[in-house]
Amino acid sequence: MIEQTFVAIKPDGVERALIGKVIERFEQRGLKIVAMKMVWVDRDFSKKHYSAHINKPFYKGLEDFIVSGPVVAMVIEGVNAVEYTRKIVGVTIPSEASPGTIRGDFAHQTMQHADEHGHAVVNIIHASGNKEEAKKEIDLWFDAKEIHSYKTVHEKHTF
């Protein structure tokens, strides 16, 4: 089933110049980027994006992190895009992420380290957790006119 999901390369991924390497992971898998932009998130927008976490004890650190630098926001499309994107990204805590995933290869922080230093876990990337979250996040970050439809060379030659 062709579906869309939301991905954001967080400030640490942008600052470490990992944008191209992160995008490459999705394209290598056969997923395609149908929308992309760089945004400097403000605190009001952070509250909208992380609305499910506002009342949690870790929210302040999460907000401080997401507003600390530019973010590259994307809509990724493909067969089972939500599931495959989550596999490519790896689990939220980098120290627990498998090698071969974005977080497993490019991040290493533990929850303990983040807690001891009073900040959010820096983990390179955000990806929607399920189809409902993907729809909500895509609608929040992108206008319909910013999402494009096109066929990749693989699509042109496989149907």
DRENPA-54091 format. One record per residue: x, y, z of N, C-alpha, C in turn; residue in three letters. Coordinates in steps of 0.02 Angstrom, whole numbers, plus 50000, padded with zeros to 5 digits. Layout:
<recs>
@n.x->X; n.y->Y; n.z->Z; ca.x->X; ca.y->Y; ca.z->Z; c.x->X; c.y->Y; c.z->Z; type->ala
...
</recs>
This chain:
<recs>
@n.x->50042; n.y->49941; n.z->50000; ca.x->50000; ca.y->50000; ca.z->50000; c.x->50045; c.y->50063; c.z->50000; type->met
@n.x->50034; n.y->50106; n.z->49952; ca.x->50071; ca.y->50169; ca.z->49949; c.x->50044; c.y->50216; c.z->50002; type->ile
@n.x->50089; n.y->50243; n.z->50043; ca.x->50069; ca.y->50290; ca.z->50095; c.x->50123; c.y->50342; c.z->50105; type->glu
@n.x->50106; n.y->50393; n.z->50144; ca.x->50154; ca.y->50446; ca.z->50158; c.x->50167; c.y->50450; c.z->50233; type->gln
@n.x->50228; n.y->50472; n.z->50249; ca.x->50246; ca.y->50482; ca.z->50319; c.x->50287; c.y->50546; c.z->50325; type->thr
@n.x->50292; n.y->50570; n.z->50386; ca.x->50329; ca.y->50631; ca.z->50400; c.x->50396; c.y->50614; c.z->50433; type->phe
@n.x->50448; n.y->50649; n.z->50411; ca.x->50515; ca.y->50642; ca.z->50440; c.x->50544; c.y->50712; c.z->50449; type->val
@n.x->50580; n.y->50722; n.z->50503; ca.x->50616; ca.y->50784; ca.z->50515; c.x->50687; c.y->50768; c.z->50536; type->ala
@n.x->50735; n.y->50796; n.z->50501; ca.x->50804; ca.y->50792; ca.z->50523; c.x->50812; c.y->50848; c.z->50574; type->ile
@n.x->50826; n.y->50829; n.z->50635; ca.x->50829; ca.y->50876; ca.z->50691; c.x->50892; c.y->50920; c.z->50688; type->lys
@n.x->50893; n.y->50971; n.z->50731; ca.x->50951; ca.y->51017; ca.z->50730; c.x->51019; c.y->50983; c.z->50734; type->pro
@n.x->51026; n.y->50929; n.z->50772; ca.x->51091; ca.y->50896; ca.z->50777; c.x->51110; c.y->50864; c.z->50711; type->asp
@n.x->51062; n.y->50837; n.z->50675; ca.x->51077; ca.y->50808; ca.z->50609; c.x->51096; c.y->50860; c.z->50558; type->gly
@n.x->51063; n.y->50918; n.z->50562; ca.x->51080; ca.y->50974; ca.z->50516; c.x->51149; c.y->51000; c.z->50534; type->val
@n.x->51162; n.y->51012; n.z->50598; ca.x->51226; ca.y->51040; ca.z->50620; c.x->51285; c.y->50993; c.z->50603; type->glu
@n.x->51273; n.y->50929; n.z->50604; ca.x->51325; ca.y->50880; ca.z->50589; c.x->51332; c.y->50866; c.z->50514; type->arg
@n.x->51295; n.y->50903; n.z->50473; ca.x->51297; ca.y->50895; ca.z->50400; c.x->51280; c.y->50824; c.z->50378; type->ala
@n.x->51227; n.y->50797; n.z->50407; ca.x->51205; ca.y->50729; ca.z->50391; c.x->51143; c.y->50728; c.z->50346; type->leu
@n.x->51121; n.y->50785; n.z->50322; ca.x->51059; ca.y->50789; ca.z->50282; c.x->51063; c.y->50741; c.z->50222; type->ile
@n.x->51115; n.y->50746; n.z->50183; ca.x->51121; ca.y->50704; ca.z->50124; c.x->51124; c.y->50630; c.z->50140; type->gly
@n.x->51161; n.y->50612; n.z->50192; ca.x->51166; ca.y->50541; ca.z->50211; c.x->51100; c.y->50514; c.z->50235; type->lys
@n.x->51062; n.y->50555; n.z->50271; ca.x->50997; ca.y->50533; ca.z->50296; c.x->50949; c.y->50524; c.z->50237; type->val
@n.x->50946; n.y->50572; n.z->50193; ca.x->50902; ca.y->50567; ca.z->50134; c.x->50920; c.y->50505; c.z->50093; type->ile
@n.x->50984; n.y->50494; n.z->50085; ca.x->51007; ca.y->50436; ca.z->50046; c.x->50979; c.y->50370; c.z->50072; type->glu
@n.x->50973; n.y->50364; n.z->50137; ca.x->50947; ca.y->50301; ca.z->50166; c.x->50876; c.y->50286; c.z->50141; type->arg
@n.x->50835; n.y->50338; n.z->50137; ca.x->50766; ca.y->50328; ca.z->50115; c.x->50764; c.y->50313; c.z->50040; type->phe
@n.x->50804; n.y->50350; n.z->50002; ca.x->50804; ca.y->50340; ca.z->49929; c.x->50833; c.y->50271; c.z->49912; type->glu
@n.x->50883; n.y->50249; n.z->49948; ca.x->50912; ca.y->50182; ca.z->49935; c.x->50859; c.y->50128; c.z->49946; type->gln
@n.x->50814; n.y->50139; n.z->49991; ca.x->50762; ca.y->50089; ca.z->50007; c.x->50706; c.y->50089; c.z->49955; type->arg
@n.x->50706; n.y->50141; n.z->49912; ca.x->50653; ca.y->50145; ca.z->49861; c.x->50596; c.y->50191; c.z->49880; type->gly
@n.x->50604; n.y->50225; n.z->49937; ca.x->50554; ca.y->50275; ca.z->49957; c.x->50571; c.y->50340; c.z->49921; type->leu
@n.x->50522; n.y->50383; n.z->49913; ca.x->50536; ca.y->50447; ca.z->49879; c.x->50513; c.y->50506; c.z->49921; type->lys
@n.x->50549; n.y->50560; n.z->49913; ca.x->50533; ca.y->50622; ca.z->49948; c.x->50486; c.y->50661; c.z->49903; type->ile
@n.x->50426; n.y->50675; n.z->49929; ca.x->50377; ca.y->50712; ca.z->49891; c.x->50367; c.y->50784; c.z->49916; type->val
@n.x->50400; n.y->50800; n.z->49972; ca.x->50400; ca.y->50868; ca.z->49998; c.x->50461; c.y->50875; c.z->50043; type->ala
@n.x->50491; n.y->50935; n.z->50043; ca.x->50548; ca.y->50948; ca.z->50086; c.x->50559; c.y->51023; c.z->50094; type->met
@n.x->50577; n.y->51043; n.z->50155; ca.x->50594; ca.y->51113; ca.z->50168; c.x->50634; c.y->51117; c.z->50232; type->lys
@n.x->50672; n.y->51172; n.z->50238; ca.x->50709; ca.y->51186; ca.z->50299; c.x->50670; c.y->51238; c.z->50338; type->met
@n.x->50661; n.y->51225; n.z->50403; ca.x->50621; ca.y->51268; ca.z->50446; c.x->50658; c.y->51278; c.z->50512; type->val
@n.x->50655; n.y->51339; n.z->50538; ca.x->50679; ca.y->51352; ca.z->50606; c.x->50616; c.y->51353; c.z->50650; type->trp
@n.x->50606; n.y->51300; n.z->50688; ca.x->50546; ca.y->51291; ca.z->50729; c.x->50546; c.y->51341; c.z->50787; type->val
@n.x->50488; n.y->51373; n.z->50799; ca.x->50482; ca.y->51416; ca.z->50858; c.x->50445; c.y->51378; c.z->50913; type->asp
@n.x->50441; n.y->51407; n.z->50971; ca.x->50412; ca.y->51372; ca.z->51029; c.x->50337; c.y->51358; c.z->51020; type->arg
@n.x->50301; n.y->51403; n.z->50987; ca.x->50230; ca.y->51391; ca.z->50975; c.x->50220; c.y->51330; c.z->50929; type->asp
@n.x->50260; n.y->51327; n.z->50877; ca.x->50254; ca.y->51270; ca.z->50830; c.x->50276; c.y->51205; c.z->50865; type->phe
@n.x->50328; n.y->51209; n.z->50907; ca.x->50350; ca.y->51150; ca.z->50944; c.x->50293; c.y->51121; c.z->50986; type->ser
@n.x->50254; n.y->51164; n.z->51017; ca.x->50197; ca.y->51141; ca.z->51057; c.x->50145; c.y->51106; c.z->51014; type->lys
@n.x->50136; n.y->51129; n.z->50953; ca.x->50089; ca.y->51096; ca.z->50908; c.x->50117; c.y->51027; c.z->50886; type->lys
@n.x->50180; n.y->51026; n.z->50868; ca.x->50210; ca.y->50964; ca.z->50844; c.x->50213; c.y->50911; c.z->50900; type->his
@n.x->50234; n.y->50932; n.z->50958; ca.x->50242; ca.y->50886; ca.z->51015; c.x->50184; c.y->50891; c.z->51064; type->tyr
@n.x->50124; n.y->50903; n.z->51039; ca.x->50066; ca.y->50914; ca.z->51082; c.x->50053; c.y->50855; c.z->51130; type->ser
@n.x->50069; n.y->50796; n.z->51111; ca.x->50059; ca.y->50737; ca.z->51154; c.x->50107; c.y->50736; c.z->51213; type->ala
@n.x->50160; n.y->50776; n.z->51211; ca.x->50212; ca.y->50774; ca.z->51263; c.x->50215; c.y->50836; c.z->51307; type->his
@n.x->50173; n.y->50886; n.z->51294; ca.x->50179; ca.y->50950; ca.z->51329; c.x->50179; c.y->50943; c.z->51405; type->ile
@n.x->50139; n.y->50899; n.z->51432; ca.x->50134; ca.y->50892; ca.z->51505; c.x->50180; c.y->50840; c.z->51534; type->asn
@n.x->50226; n.y->50814; n.z->51494; ca.x->50273; ca.y->50765; ca.z->51519; c.x->50336; c.y->50800; c.z->51545; type->lys
@n.x->50369; n.y->50770; n.z->51592; ca.x->50427; ca.y->50803; ca.z->51624; c.x->50484; c.y->50819; c.z->51576; type->pro
@n.x->50490; n.y->50782; n.z->51522; ca.x->50545; ca.y->50792; ca.z->51475; c.x->50530; c.y->50844; c.z->51421; type->phe
@n.x->50468; n.y->50872; n.z->51421; ca.x->50449; ca.y->50917; ca.z->51366; c.x->50494; c.y->50978; c.z->51359; type->tyr
@n.x->50512; n.y->51011; n.z->51413; ca.x->50552; ca.y->51072; ca.z->51408; c.x->50618; c.y->51059; c.z->51371; type->lys
@n.x->50651; n.y->51004; n.z->51388; ca.x->50713; ca.y->50987; ca.z->51353; c.x->50702; c.y->50971; c.z->51280; type->gly
@n.x->50646; n.y->50939; n.z->51266; ca.x->50628; ca.y->50923; ca.z->51197; c.x->50616; c.y->50987; c.z->51157; type->leu
@n.x->50580; n.y->51033; n.z->51186; ca.x->50566; ca.y->51096; ca.z->51153; c.x->50631; c.y->51137; c.z->51144; type->glu
@n.x->50671; n.y->51141; n.z->51196; ca.x->50735; ca.y->51178; ca.z->51191; c.x->50777; c.y->51150; c.z->51134; type->asp
@n.x->50777; n.y->51085; n.z->51126; ca.x->50816; ca.y->51052; ca.z->51073; c.x->50789; c.y->51068; c.z->51004; type->phe
@n.x->50724; n.y->51060; n.z->50993; ca.x->50696; ca.y->51067; ca.z->50926; c.x->50699; c.y->51140; c.z->50901; type->ile
@n.x->50701; n.y->51189; n.z->50948; ca.x->50705; ca.y->51259; ca.z->50927; c.x->50777; c.y->51284; c.z->50924; type->val
@n.x->50825; n.y->51242; n.z->50936; ca.x->50896; ca.y->51262; ca.z->50941; c.x->50930; c.y->51273; c.z->50873; type->ser
@n.x->50899; n.y->51250; n.z->50819; ca.x->50929; ca.y->51258; ca.z->50753; c.x->50880; c.y->51237; c.z->50700; type->gly
@n.x->50899; n.y->51244; n.z->50637; ca.x->50852; ca.y->51225; ca.z->50584; c.x->50839; c.y->51150; c.z->50581; type->pro
@n.x->50781; n.y->51134; n.z->50554; ca.x->50757; ca.y->51066; ca.z->50546; c.x->50741; c.y->51056; c.z->50472; type->val
@n.x->50757; n.y->50998; n.z->50444; ca.x->50737; ca.y->50982; ca.z->50376; c.x->50676; c.y->50936; c.z->50380; type->val
@n.x->50619; n.y->50962; n.z->50358; ca.x->50556; ca.y->50926; ca.z->50361; c.x->50542; c.y->50894; c.z->50293; type->ala
@n.x->50518; n.y->50832; n.z->50294; ca.x->50505; ca.y->50795; ca.z->50231; c.x->50441; c.y->50754; c.z->50236; type->met
@n.x->50411; n.y->50745; n.z->50178; ca.x->50358; ca.y->50695; ca.z->50171; c.x->50388; c.y->50640; c.z->50127; type->val
@n.x->50386; n.y->50580; n.z->50152; ca.x->50415; ca.y->50522; ca.z->50117; c.x->50358; c.y->50476; c.z->50097; type->ile
@n.x->50361; n.y->50451; n.z->50036; ca.x->50307; ca.y->50411; ca.z->50008; c.x->50334; c.y->50345; c.z->49982; type->glu
@n.x->50292; n.y->50293; n.z->49990; ca.x->50310; ca.y->50228; ca.z->49963; c.x->50267; c.y->50174; c.z->49993; type->gly
@n.x->50280; n.y->50113; n.z->49973; ca.x->50245; ca.y->50055; ca.z->49999; c.x->50261; c.y->50049; c.z->50074; type->val
@n.x->50210; n.y->50047; n.z->50116; ca.x->50219; ca.y->50041; ca.z->50188; c.x->50270; c.y->50091; c.z->50215; type->asn
@n.x->50265; n.y->50153; n.z->50192; ca.x->50315; ca.y->50204; ca.z->50208; c.x->50323; c.y->50216; c.z->50283; type->ala
@n.x->50270; n.y->50213; n.z->50321; ca.x->50275; ca.y->50225; ca.z->50393; c.x->50318; c.y->50170; c.z->50425; type->val
@n.x->50301; n.y->50109; n.z->50412; ca.x->50337; ca.y->50052; ca.z->50441; c.x->50410; c.y->50051; c.z->50419; type->glu
@n.x->50423; n.y->50057; n.z->50354; ca.x->50491; ca.y->50053; ca.z->50329; c.x->50533; c.y->50112; c.z->50354; type->tyr
@n.x->50503; n.y->50171; n.z->50358; ca.x->50539; ca.y->50229; ca.z->50383; c.x->50560; c.y->50218; c.z->50455; type->thr
@n.x->50515; n.y->50192; n.z->50496; ca.x->50533; ca.y->50178; ca.z->50566; c.x->50590; c.y->50128; c.z->50571; type->arg
@n.x->50591; n.y->50078; n.z->50528; ca.x->50646; ca.y->50030; ca.z->50528; c.x->50712; c.y->50062; c.z->50508; type->lys
@n.x->50710; n.y->50106; n.z->50459; ca.x->50770; ca.y->50141; ca.z->50436; c.x->50797; c.y->50188; c.z->50490; type->ile
@n.x->50752; n.y->50221; n.z->50525; ca.x->50770; ca.y->50270; ca.z->50576; c.x->50799; c.y->50236; c.z->50638; type->val
@n.x->50770; n.y->50181; n.z->50661; ca.x->50792; ca.y->50148; ca.z->50722; c.x->50755; c.y->50173; c.z->50783; type->gly
@n.x->50764; n.y->50139; n.z->50838; ca.x->50728; ca.y->50157; ca.z->50900; c.x->50749; c.y->50225; c.z->50925; type->val
@n.x->50707; n.y->50256; n.z->50965; ca.x->50716; ca.y->50325; ca.z->50988; c.x->50781; c.y->50337; c.z->51026; type->thr
@n.x->50799; n.y->50291; n.z->51070; ca.x->50859; ca.y->50299; ca.z->51110; c.x->50919; c.y->50274; c.z->51069; type->ile
@n.x->50964; n.y->50320; n.z->51049; ca.x->51019; ca.y->50301; ca.z->51004; c.x->51062; c.y->50243; c.z->51030; type->pro
@n.x->51075; n.y->50241; n.z->51095; ca.x->51117; ca.y->50188; ca.z->51122; c.x->51085; c.y->50119; c.z->51116; type->ser
@n.x->51020; n.y->50117; n.z->51103; ca.x->50984; ca.y->50054; ca.z->51094; c.x->50969; c.y->50039; c.z->51020; type->glu
@n.x->50986; n.y->50085; n.z->50976; ca.x->50970; ca.y->50077; ca.z->50905; c.x->51020; c.y->50029; c.z->50872; type->ala
@n.x->50995; n.y->49988; n.z->50829; ca.x->51037; ca.y->49939; ca.z->50795; c.x->51083; c.y->49971; c.z->50744; type->ser
@n.x->51144; n.y->49945; n.z->50737; ca.x->51187; ca.y->49968; ca.z->50683; c.x->51151; c.y->49958; c.z->50617; type->pro
@n.x->51162; n.y->50003; n.z->50570; ca.x->51127; ca.y->50000; ca.z->50506; c.x->51067; c.y->50047; c.z->50503; type->gly
@n.x->51043; n.y->50068; n.z->50562; ca.x->50989; ca.y->50118; ca.z->50564; c.x->51021; c.y->50187; c.z->50568; type->thr
@n.x->50982; n.y->50238; n.z->50552; ca.x->51009; ca.y->50306; ca.z->50555; c.x->51033; c.y->50322; c.z->50626; type->ile
@n.x->50992; n.y->50309; n.z->50675; ca.x->51013; ca.y->50323; ca.z->50744; c.x->51069; c.y->50278; c.z->50767; type->arg
@n.x->51068; n.y->50215; n.z->50746; ca.x->51121; ca.y->50169; ca.z->50765; c.x->51188; c.y->50186; c.z->50734; type->gly
@n.x->51187; n.y->50217; n.z->50676; ca.x->51250; ca.y->50234; ca.z->50642; c.x->51275; c.y->50304; c.z->50658; type->asp
@n.x->51230; n.y->50351; n.z->50673; ca.x->51251; ca.y->50420; ca.z->50680; c.x->51241; c.y->50451; c.z->50749; type->phe
@n.x->51208; n.y->50417; n.z->50795; ca.x->51197; ca.y->50444; ca.z->50861; c.x->51217; c.y->50392; c.z->50913; type->ala
@n.x->51233; n.y->50415; n.z->50973; ca.x->51255; ca.y->50368; ca.z->51024; c.x->51233; c.y->50384; c.z->51095; type->his
@n.x->51197; n.y->50438; n.z->51105; ca.x->51180; ca.y->50461; ca.z->51171; c.x->51133; c.y->50414; c.z->51208; type->gln
@n.x->51141; n.y->50411; n.z->51274; ca.x->51097; ca.y->50371; ca.z->51317; c.x->51048; c.y->50417; c.z->51352; type->thr
@n.x->50994; n.y->50388; n.z->51378; ca.x->50946; ca.y->50426; ca.z->51418; c.x->50980; c.y->50452; c.z->51481; type->met
@n.x->51022; n.y->50411; n.z->51511; ca.x->51057; ca.y->50431; ca.z->51573; c.x->51099; c.y->50493; c.z->51561; type->gln
@n.x->51136; n.y->50494; n.z->51506; ca.x->51177; ca.y->50553; ca.z->51490; c.x->51134; c.y->50615; c.z->51481; type->his
@n.x->51080; n.y->50608; n.z->51443; ca.x->51035; ca.y->50665; ca.z->51432; c.x->51005; c.y->50690; c.z->51498; type->ala
@n.x->50983; n.y->50644; n.z->51540; ca.x->50954; ca.y->50662; ca.z->51604; c.x->51004; c.y->50697; c.z->51649; type->asp
@n.x->51065; n.y->50670; n.z->51650; ca.x->51118; ca.y->50700; ca.z->51693; c.x->51136; c.y->50771; c.z->51671; type->glu
@n.x->51129; n.y->50784; n.z->51606; ca.x->51146; ca.y->50850; ca.z->51580; c.x->51085; c.y->50895; c.z->51569; type->his
@n.x->51026; n.y->50869; n.z->51587; ca.x->50965; ca.y->50909; ca.z->51584; c.x->50942; c.y->50930; c.z->51515; type->gly
@n.x->50950; n.y->50886; n.z->51466; ca.x->50926; ca.y->50902; ca.z->51399; c.x->50895; c.y->50840; c.z->51367; type->his
@n.x->50864; n.y->50851; n.z->51310; ca.x->50833; ca.y->50797; ca.z->51273; c.x->50886; c.y->50752; c.z->51242; type->ala
@n.x->50868; n.y->50691; n.z->51228; ca.x->50913; ca.y->50646; ca.z->51193; c.x->50920; c.y->50671; c.z->51121; type->val
@n.x->50982; n.y->50685; n.z->51101; ca.x->50993; ca.y->50706; ca.z->51032; c.x->50999; c.y->50643; c.z->50989; type->val
@n.x->50952; n.y->50636; n.z->50942; ca.x->50948; ca.y->50573; ca.z->50905; c.x->50937; c.y->50582; c.z->50830; type->asn
@n.x->50959; n.y->50637; n.z->50802; ca.x->50964; ca.y->50650; ca.z->50731; c.x->50898; c.y->50663; c.z->50695; type->ile
@n.x->50846; n.y->50624; n.z->50711; ca.x->50788; ca.y->50621; ca.z->50667; c.x->50723; c.y->50607; c.z->50704; type->ile
@n.x->50669; n.y->50632; n.z->50677; ca.x->50602; ca.y->50615; ca.z->50700; c.x->50566; c.y->50581; c.z->50643; type->his
@n.x->50527; n.y->50530; n.z->50658; ca.x->50485; ca.y->50498; ca.z->50607; c.x->50418; c.y->50481; c.z->50639; type->ala
@n.x->50365; n.y->50492; n.z->50603; ca.x->50298; ca.y->50476; ca.z->50627; c.x->50295; c.y->50404; c.z->50651; type->ser
@n.x->50259; n.y->50395; n.z->50707; ca.x->50254; ca.y->50328; ca.z->50737; c.x->50202; c.y->50283; c.z->50707; type->gly
@n.x->50152; n.y->50311; n.z->50675; ca.x->50099; ca.y->50271; ca.z->50645; c.x->50064; c.y->50313; c.z->50591; type->asn
@n.x->50017; n.y->50283; n.z->50556; ca.x->49983; ca.y->50317; ca.z->50500; c.x->49944; c.y->50378; c.z->50523; type->lys
@n.x->49911; n.y->50374; n.z->50580; ca.x->49872; ca.y->50431; ca.z->50604; c.x->49918; c.y->50489; c.z->50622; type->glu
@n.x->49973; n.y->50474; n.z->50656; ca.x->50021; ca.y->50526; ca.z->50673; c.x->50052; c.y->50556; c.z->50610; type->glu
@n.x->50066; n.y->50514; n.z->50561; ca.x->50095; ca.y->50538; ca.z->50498; c.x->50048; c.y->50589; c.z->50465; type->ala
@n.x->49984; n.y->50573; n.z->50461; ca.x->49936; ca.y->50620; ca.z->50430; c.x->49934; c.y->50685; c.z->50469; type->lys
@n.x->49931; n.y->50682; n.z->50534; ca.x->49928; ca.y->50742; ca.z->50576; c.x->49991; c.y->50785; c.z->50565; type->lys
@n.x->50049; n.y->50753; n.z->50565; ca.x->50111; ca.y->50791; ca.z->50559; c.x->50120; c.y->50819; c.z->50489; type->glu
@n.x->50102; n.y->50781; n.z->50438; ca.x->50106; ca.y->50807; ca.z->50369; c.x->50061; c.y->50869; c.z->50362; type->ile
@n.x->50000; n.y->50864; n.z->50387; ca.x->49954; ca.y->50920; ca.z->50383; c.x->49979; c.y->50981; c.z->50423; type->asp
@n.x->50014; n.y->50970; n.z->50478; ca.x->50041; ca.y->51024; ca.z->50518; c.x->50099; c.y->51059; c.z->50483; type->leu
@n.x->50143; n.y->51020; n.z->50454; ca.x->50206; ca.y->51047; ca.z->50426; c.x->50201; c.y->51070; c.z->50354; type->trp
@n.x->50153; n.y->51043; n.z->50315; ca.x->50151; ca.y->51057; ca.z->50244; c.x->50081; c.y->51076; c.z->50220; type->phe
@n.x->50077; n.y->51124; n.z->50175; ca.x->50016; ca.y->51138; ca.z->50138; c.x->50011; c.y->51088; c.z->50081; type->asp
@n.x->49951; n.y->51072; n.z->50060; ca.x->49942; ca.y->51023; ca.z->50006; c.x->49981; c.y->51042; c.z->49943; type->ala
@n.x->49987; n.y->51106; n.z->49928; ca.x->50023; ca.y->51127; ca.z->49867; c.x->50099; c.y->51116; c.z->49872; type->lys
@n.x->50124; n.y->51102; n.z->49932; ca.x->50195; ca.y->51089; ca.z->49941; c.x->50213; c.y->51016; c.z->49932; type->glu
@n.x->50163; n.y->50974; n.z->49925; ca.x->50174; ca.y->50902; ca.z->49916; c.x->50166; c.y->50884; c.z->49843; type->ile
@n.x->50217; n.y->50852; n.z->49815; ca.x->50220; ca.y->50841; ca.z->49743; c.x->50208; c.y->50768; c.z->49725; type->his
@n.x->50183; n.y->50759; n.z->49664; ca.x->50172; ca.y->50692; ca.z->49638; c.x->50215; c.y->50684; c.z->49576; type->ser
@n.x->50254; n.y->50631; n.z->49575; ca.x->50296; ca.y->50616; ca.z->49517; c.x->50314; c.y->50543; c.z->49520; type->tyr
@n.x->50339; n.y->50517; n.z->49465; ca.x->50361; ca.y->50447; ca.z->49463; c.x->50436; c.y->50445; c.z->49460; type->lys
@n.x->50465; n.y->50401; n.z->49501; ca.x->50537; ca.y->50389; ca.z->49497; c.x->50550; c.y->50344; c.z->49437; type->thr
@n.x->50612; n.y->50338; n.z->49419; ca.x->50630; ca.y->50294; ca.z->49363; c.x->50610; c.y->50222; c.z->49378; type->val
@n.x->50614; n.y->50203; n.z->49442; ca.x->50595; ca.y->50135; ca.z->49461; c.x->50521; c.y->50123; c.z->49450; type->his
@n.x->50480; n.y->50173; n.z->49466; ca.x->50408; ca.y->50167; ca.z->49457; c.x->50391; c.y->50165; c.z->49382; type->glu
@n.x->50425; n.y->50203; n.z->49343; ca.x->50412; ca.y->50205; ca.z->49271; c.x->50426; c.y->50138; c.z->49237; type->lys
@n.x->50474; n.y->50102; n.z->49264; ca.x->50496; ca.y->50040; ca.z->49231; c.x->50472; c.y->49976; c.z->49265; type->his
@n.x->50431; n.y->49982; n.z->49318; ca.x->50408; ca.y->49921; ca.z->49351; c.x->50334; c.y->49908; c.z->49344; type->thr
@n.x->50297; n.y->49956; n.z->49316; ca.x->50224; ca.y->49946; ca.z->49312; c.x->50203; c.y->49934; c.z->49241; type->phe
</recs>
